[in-house]
Every structure is written in C-alpha cells, then in structure tokens.
Amino acid sequence: MVAALTPSVWKIAVPFETFRKAKFERHILNDAPVWRQEPHEKIGEVERVLVDEVDDEIEALVIRSGFFFEDDVVLPIGFVTELWDGVVRVQLTDEEIAGLEKFEEDW
C-alpha cells in the first residue's frame, strides 16, 4: 500500500535555498536579512551572492532594493562583520551606504 503512494502522488514543492560558503565557514542564504550594527537597523536582504570563480571566495553580496535603496546594490564582503543564525551583520556609515554601486547583470 505504501509503495502505491509514491512521490508521484505526493508531489510537494519544496523551496530551494541557495547558499555559498564563505572562507570563515559560514553560509549566506539568499533572502538573508542584512542588519547594520550602528545604528542597529535592517538595511535589506541578500538577493544574490557574487563569488570569484577562480578561488571560489565570496566577493560581494547583492542587497535587494527597498527602503534604503532604489536599486539593488553591491555590498563588498569587507563590510560584513558577522554571520550569525542566518543574519548578515555589517558596519557601514550613511556615506558608505550612499556610495554603494548599483548592481548590473554584467557585474
């Protein structure tokens, strides 16, 4: 009876979350919240992770447009101070936020 109820009957869509491993052995998931440490506020969510194809290291994160950004922006990985429990924590000044590069598909 159980064999008759194979996955062909129970096709349930399971969301696929992509992740990349950073050199400090943590994972960054798409849609992970990005919080600025000082002042403590959410600045966006990870849209995608940009990886150097030669050494397979994370170069930058693309932060989804929203309240802070009119367009998706590129956040160099050097601004990331901590990855904890699925949350990306960064340290940026208002001027550094304003100076983030707009993400283009050919980046």
C-alpha positions, 0 to 999 in steps of 0.5 A: 500500500505504501509503495502505491503512494509514491512521490508521484502522488505526493508531489510537494514543492519544496523551496530551494535555498541557495547558499555559498560558503564563505572562507570563515565557514559560514553560509549566506542564504539568499533572502538573508536579512542584512542588519547594520550594527550602528545604528542597529537597523535592517538595511535589506536582504541578500538577493544574490551572492557574487563569488570569484570563480577562480578561488571560489571566495565570496566577493560581494553580496547583492542587497535587494532594493527597498527602503534604503535603496532604489536599486539593488546594490553591491555590498563588498564582503569587507563590510560584513562583520558577522554571520550569525543564525542566518543574519548578515551583520555589517558596519557601514556609515550613511556615506558608505551606504550612499556610495554603494554601486548599483548592481548590473547583470554584467557585474 
